[in-house]
Amino acid sequence: MQPGGLVRAVPQPCPAPRSTLKPEPEKQKSSAETAESVGAMFWHLLTVFAATALHFSATGEASECLTDGFPLVRNVSKLPQGSFEIPGLSHTTLAGSVLHGMKEVEVWLQTLAPGARTPIHRHSCEEAFLVLKGSGTLYLTTNMHPEFPGNPHEFRIFSNSTFLVPIDDVHQVWNTNEQEDLQILVIISRPPVKVFTYDDWFMPHTAAKLLFPIFWDAVCYQTPLERDEL
């Protein structure tokens, strides 16, 4: 049985109708009203951020180490991007540990061309996704075999959907839509990320290949890190 509720559509708040009545004296908001207001504000900010991200365009393969200083407000379309030898991938680090000195999270913008896919992999951090446009398939092993990942569950992902990948769950994102690009906003915890890649779903965990630093951090990362086992 597949776990339910992993991929969810992102709800959008309905605008309140305009009132033609004379406004009454302002009342103190209840905790529920305050929470609703904060939620609406969060959605608005996320929507603005996503809309900005949609203007992403290719600007070259070079990566830059920006920890010595970078503009507070930056144009996404002018940030460094690259495929990093993954066919059909376009990656931009919007906020990173190695590139920008982030301590708790990293934010990536990734576009997968039709048929493109990430490696089968796992990592010792949590990962949240927001699908900005397109559709595809998430492959995920939620109850791994102790010796290898095993057959994954399949989940359809689509524009305006969101999903979470727990720590060390082996997964792969694949653009199975032949008509358009799949564009995702990715947020990871505990950066910089250490990734273990698999050739297939039955490759032993002991044979998984450590990828650290990850492709887009390789230019700037300088300190070695110990291997993180299951």
C-alpha positions in Angstrom: 0.0 0.0 0.0 1.3 3.4 -0.9 1.5 6.1 1.8 -1.2 8.7 1.3 -1.0 12.4 1.4 2.7 12.7 0.5 2.1 14.9 -2.5 -0.4 17.7 -1.8 -1.8 20.7 -3.8 -0.9 24.0 -2.3 -4.1 25.8 -1.1 -4.6 29.4 -2.0 -6.5 31.7 0.2 -9.8 33.1 -1.2 -10.0 36.9 -1.3 -12.6 38.4 1.1 -15.4 40.3 -0.6 -15.4 44.0 -0.3 -17.9 45.5 2.1 -20.0 48.5 1.3 -20.9 49.1 4.9 -19.3 51.8 7.1 -16.3 50.3 8.8 -16.8 49.5 12.5 -14.2 50.4 15.1 -11.2 48.1 14.8 -11.4 45.0 17.1 -8.5 43.1 18.6 -7.9 40.0 16.4 -8.4 36.6 17.9 -5.6 34.0 17.8 -7.4 32.2 14.9 -7.7 35.4 12.9 -4.1 36.2 13.5 -3.0 32.8 12.4 -5.1 33.1 9.2 -3.6 36.5 8.5 0.0 35.2 8.9 -0.9 32.2 6.7 -2.2 34.4 4.0 0.9 36.6 4.2 3.2 33.6 4.0 1.3 32.3 0.9 1.6 35.8 -0.7 5.4 35.9 -0.1 5.8 32.3 -1.4 3.8 33.2 -4.5 5.9 36.3 -5.2 9.1 34.2 -4.6 7.9 31.5 -7.0 6.8 34.0 -9.6 10.3 35.6 -9.5 11.9 32.1 -9.8 9.8 31.4 -12.9 11.8 34.1 -14.7 14.9 32.0 -14.4 17.0 31.7 -17.5 20.3 30.2 -18.5 23.2 32.6 -18.0 26.3 30.3 -18.2 28.0 27.4 -16.5 30.3 29.3 -14.1 29.9 29.1 -10.4 30.9 31.9 -8.0 31.9 31.9 -4.4 29.9 34.7 -2.8 30.6 34.3 0.9 32.7 37.5 0.9 29.7 39.6 0.0 26.7 39.6 -2.3 23.7 41.9 -3.0 20.8 41.4 -0.6 18.3 41.5 -3.5 19.4 39.6 -6.6 17.9 39.0 -10.0 17.3 35.2 -10.3 17.8 35.3 -14.1 21.4 36.6 -13.6 22.5 34.1 -11.0 25.0 31.4 -12.0 23.4 28.1 -13.2 24.6 24.9 -14.7 23.7 21.3 -15.6 26.6 19.8 -13.6 26.9 16.8 -16.0 23.3 15.7 -15.3 21.6 15.6 -18.7 18.6 18.0 -19.0 19.2 19.6 -15.5 19.4 23.4 -14.9 20.4 24.2 -11.3 20.6 27.5 -9.5 21.5 27.9 -5.8 19.3 30.7 -4.6 20.6 30.6 -1.0 23.4 28.2 -0.1 25.6 27.2 2.8 28.9 27.2 0.8 28.0 30.0 -1.6 26.2 32.4 0.8 26.9 31.3 4.3 23.5 29.8 5.1 23.5 27.9 8.4 20.2 26.0 8.6 18.7 25.6 5.1 19.5 25.9 1.5 17.2 26.9 -1.4 17.6 25.6 -4.9 15.8 26.3 -8.2 15.9 23.4 -10.6 14.5 22.7 -14.1 14.3 19.3 -15.6 13.8 19.0 -19.3 11.3 16.3 -20.6 12.8 12.9 -19.8 15.5 14.3 -17.5 15.8 12.9 -13.9 17.9 13.2 -10.8 20.1 10.4 -9.7 18.7 7.8 -7.4 19.9 9.1 -4.1 19.5 9.7 -0.4 20.9 12.3 2.0 21.1 13.0 5.8 18.7 16.0 5.7 15.1 16.8 5.2 13.9 18.1 1.8 10.8 20.0 0.8 9.7 20.6 -2.8 7.3 23.1 -4.4 6.5 22.3 -8.1 6.4 25.7 -9.9 5.4 24.4 -13.3 5.1 21.1 -15.3 4.5 17.6 -13.9 6.4 14.4 -13.4 6.9 11.5 -11.0 8.5 11.1 -7.6 10.0 7.7 -6.9 10.5 7.1 -3.1 11.3 4.2 -0.9 9.5 4.9 2.4 10.3 1.5 4.1 13.8 0.6 2.9 15.1 -2.9 2.8 18.1 -3.0 5.3 20.5 -4.0 2.5 19.2 -2.0 -0.5 16.4 0.5 -1.4 14.1 -1.9 -3.1 11.1 -1.1 -5.4 10.0 2.5 -4.9 6.5 3.9 -4.6 5.5 6.2 -7.5 3.8 9.6 -6.9 2.5 12.0 -9.5 3.7 15.5 -8.9 2.2 18.5 -10.7 2.2 22.3 -10.9 1.4 23.9 -7.5 1.9 20.7 -5.6 4.3 20.2 -2.7 5.9 17.1 -1.1 8.5 16.2 1.6 11.3 13.7 1.5 12.4 12.5 5.0 16.0 12.0 6.1 17.7 9.0 4.3 14.7 8.0 2.2 16.1 7.0 -1.2 14.3 8.9 -4.0 14.4 10.2 -7.5 12.5 13.0 -9.3 11.8 12.4 -13.0 10.2 14.6 -15.6 7.9 12.0 -17.2 6.0 14.7 -19.0 7.1 14.8 -22.7 5.5 18.1 -23.4 7.2 20.6 -21.0 9.9 21.3 -18.5 9.5 20.5 -14.8 10.5 23.3 -12.5 10.9 22.9 -8.8 11.8 24.9 -5.8 13.8 22.8 -3.3 14.6 23.5 0.4 17.0 21.3 2.3 18.0 21.3 6.0 21.4 20.8 7.6 23.6 22.1 4.7 26.0 21.5 3.1 24.2 18.4 1.8 26.0 15.0 1.6 24.5 12.8 -1.1 24.8 9.0 -1.6 23.9 7.9 -5.1 22.8 4.5 -6.4 23.1 2.9 -9.9 19.7 1.2 -9.4 17.1 0.5 -6.7 18.8 -2.8 -5.7 22.3 -1.5 -5.3 23.5 -2.3 -1.8 23.7 0.6 0.6 27.3 -0.3 1.3 28.1 0.3 -2.4 26.3 3.7 -2.6 28.7 6.4 -3.8 29.3 9.4 -1.6 28.9 12.7 -3.5 30.4 15.4 -1.3 30.7 18.2 -1.9 27.7 18.2 -4.2 28.3 19.3 -7.8 27.4 23.0 -7.3 29.4 23.3 -4.1 32.6 21.7 -5.4 34.3 24.9 -6.6 34.0 26.7 -3.3 34.0 24.0 -0.6 37.4 23.5 1.1 36.9 21.5 4.4 36.7 17.7 4.1 33.8 16.0 5.9 33.5 12.5 7.4 31.3 9.8 5.7 27.8 9.7 7.0 26.5 6.1 7.2 23.0 4.8 7.7 
